[in-house]
Amino acid sequence: MQSSASGAFHVSAASAPARTAPSTGCSEPTVSLAQGTAVERVATWKEWTRVKVADGTRWVLTSQLKTAPTDVTVSGVNLRAGASTSTSIITLLPKGTRVSLMETRGSWQKVMASSRVGWVHKDYLSATAPKPPAPITQVTTGAVNLRSGASSSSSVITLLAKGASVTVTDSQGSWRKVTAGSRVGWVHSDYLGTSSSAPKPPRDRPR
C-alpha cells in the first residue's frame, strides 16, 4: 500500500521514465523527465515515488531522484501563486523559514515550504540562515501587550507595565521579539526605548 508523503526533489538521472503505475513492466505510456527537473512528491511505495507532473501524477524510481537543495528566508516574505508581485499571496513565510528550491524564473524562485508550493523573490533567500541580532535591553515606554506573534491580531500573553525591562532578541518589521522575565513574545517597537522617560507613543499605535 502506498504511503502519503511530501517533499521537493530533482531528477538525478540523465532521464527518468515517469510511469502510470509503480512497475518497470507497466505497459501504459510513460513520459521522460529530464535531469534536473523539479518534482513534488505525493506518495511512496517500495522503491517508487509518486510525483506531480503536468498531466497529473506519475511513478518514478526513487533512486533516480535527489532531495532538492534548500535556502532560508532572510526576512518575512510573501509566498505567492506566481512569479510576480501582482499574483495572489498564499501565505507569509517568517524570517528563517527553510524552503526547498524547485525552479527559477528570472529573479523569482519556485519553492516548497512545508507542504505549500509557491514563488518567492530571490532577494529574500539565502543559503545560510540569518544570524540573529545581538540581544539588547530596552524598557517599555508605555503599557503594552506582549503578544504571541508579530501582529496586533496575535493573542495577548500578558500586559507589560510602563518601564518594564525587556531583552530584545529578534525583529520582524516594526515588531520586536522580547523576553520579559520568564515570558517570551512580541512587542511593537513604538513601545520600546532606552529609557522609561521616553515619550509615550500615540494611542493609535498597535498594542
C-alpha positions in Angstrom: 0.0 0.0 0.0 1.4 3.4 -0.9 2.1 5.9 1.8 1.4 9.7 1.6 4.5 11.8 1.6 5.6 15.3 0.6 8.8 17.0 -0.4 10.6 18.6 -3.3 13.0 16.6 -5.4 15.1 16.9 -8.6 15.7 14.2 -11.2 19.3 13.0 -10.7 19.4 10.5 -13.6 20.1 11.5 -17.2 16.4 10.9 -17.8 13.7 9.3 -15.6 10.7 7.4 -17.1 7.6 8.5 -15.3 5.1 5.7 -15.3 1.4 5.5 -14.7 2.0 2.5 -12.3 4.9 1.6 -10.0 6.4 -1.1 -12.2 9.0 -1.3 -14.9 6.7 -3.7 -16.6 3.9 -1.1 -16.9 2.6 -1.1 -20.5 0.9 2.3 -20.1 2.5 5.3 -21.9 5.3 7.0 -20.0 6.9 10.4 -20.1 10.6 11.1 -19.6 11.7 13.6 -17.0 15.0 15.3 -17.9 17.9 15.6 -15.5 17.4 18.5 -13.1 13.6 18.6 -13.4 12.0 19.6 -10.1 9.1 17.5 -8.9 6.8 17.4 -5.9 6.4 14.1 -4.1 2.9 13.0 -3.1 3.4 9.3 -2.2 5.9 6.4 -2.0 5.6 2.7 -2.5 8.5 0.3 -2.1 11.3 1.6 -4.4 8.9 4.0 -6.2 8.0 7.7 -5.6 4.8 9.2 -6.9 5.3 12.8 -8.2 3.2 15.5 -9.7 3.7 16.2 -13.5 1.8 18.4 -15.9 -1.0 15.9 -16.7 -1.4 14.5 -13.1 0.8 12.2 -11.2 3.3 9.5 -12.3 5.7 7.0 -10.6 9.5 7.3 -10.8 12.1 5.1 -9.3 13.3 6.7 -6.0 16.9 6.0 -7.0 16.5 8.4 -9.9 15.7 11.4 -7.6 17.6 13.5 -5.2 16.4 15.9 -2.5 16.1 19.5 -3.7 18.6 22.0 -2.3 17.3 24.4 0.3 17.6 28.1 1.2 16.3 30.1 4.2 14.3 33.3 4.2 16.3 36.3 5.4 13.2 38.2 6.5 9.4 37.8 6.4 8.3 37.4 2.8 5.1 36.6 0.9 4.8 33.2 -0.8 3.0 33.9 -4.0 1.0 32.0 -6.5 3.2 33.2 -9.4 6.5 34.8 -10.2 5.2 38.4 -9.8 4.1 40.8 -7.1 0.8 41.1 -8.8 -0.1 37.4 -8.1 -2.1 36.3 -5.0 -0.4 35.7 -1.7 -0.6 32.1 -0.4 0.9 32.8 3.0 3.6 34.8 4.8 6.8 33.0 5.4 8.5 34.2 8.6 12.2 35.0 8.7 14.4 31.9 8.9 11.9 29.6 7.1 13.7 26.8 5.3 12.4 26.2 1.8 13.2 23.7 -0.9 14.3 25.2 -4.3 12.3 23.9 -7.3 12.5 26.2 -10.3 14.0 29.6 -11.2 12.3 32.2 -13.3 14.2 35.5 -13.7 14.6 37.0 -10.2 11.9 34.6 -8.7 12.3 31.2 -7.2 9.7 28.5 -7.0 9.9 26.9 -3.6 8.2 24.4 -1.3 7.7 25.5 2.3 6.3 22.6 4.3 3.5 21.3 2.0 2.9 24.7 0.3 4.4 25.4 -3.1 4.7 29.0 -4.5 7.1 31.7 -5.6 9.4 34.0 -3.6 11.7 36.8 -4.8 15.3 35.6 -4.7 16.4 38.8 -2.7 14.6 37.2 0.3 16.5 33.9 0.2 20.0 32.9 1.4 21.9 29.6 1.5 22.7 30.3 5.2 20.4 31.2 8.0 20.5 34.8 9.0 22.3 35.5 12.3 20.0 36.8 15.0 20.9 40.3 16.2 22.8 40.6 19.5 20.4 40.9 22.4 19.8 44.4 23.8 18.0 45.6 26.8 15.2 48.1 26.5 12.3 49.4 28.5 8.6 49.8 27.7 7.6 53.5 27.2 4.0 52.7 28.0 1.7 49.9 29.0 1.8 47.4 26.1 0.6 43.9 25.3 3.1 41.1 25.0 1.8 39.1 22.1 2.4 35.6 20.7 3.3 36.8 17.3 4.4 39.9 15.3 0.9 41.2 14.7 -1.7 43.1 16.6 -4.1 40.2 15.8 -1.9 37.7 17.7 -3.1 36.6 21.1 -2.1 38.5 24.2 0.3 36.8 26.6 0.3 39.5 29.2 0.2 43.2 29.7 3.7 44.8 30.3 3.6 47.9 32.5 5.4 51.1 31.5 9.1 50.9 32.5 9.3 47.1 32.3 12.8 45.9 31.3 12.9 43.5 28.3 15.6 41.8 26.3 15.2 42.2 22.5 16.3 39.1 20.7 14.8 39.4 17.2 12.9 41.7 14.9 10.2 41.4 12.2 9.3 44.6 10.5 8.2 47.1 13.2 7.8 44.3 15.8 10.4 43.1 18.3 10.7 39.7 19.9 11.4 40.2 23.6 12.0 38.3 26.8 10.3 39.7 29.8 11.0 37.7 32.9 10.1 34.1 32.1 7.8 35.1 29.2 8.8 35.4 25.5 6.7 37.3 23.0 6.4 40.2 20.6 6.0 44.0 21.2 5.6 46.8 18.7 8.8 48.9 18.5 6.9 52.1 19.2 6.6 51.0 22.8 10.3 50.4 23.4 13.1 52.8 24.2 16.3 53.1 26.2 14.6 55.0 29.0 11.3 54.7 30.7 11.1 58.5 30.5 10.9 58.4 26.6 7.8 59.9 25.1 4.7 57.7 25.4 3.6 56.5 21.9 0.3 57.8 20.4 -2.8 55.9 21.5 -3.5 54.8 17.9 -0.3 52.7 17.7 -0.9 48.8 17.8 -0.6 47.3 21.2 
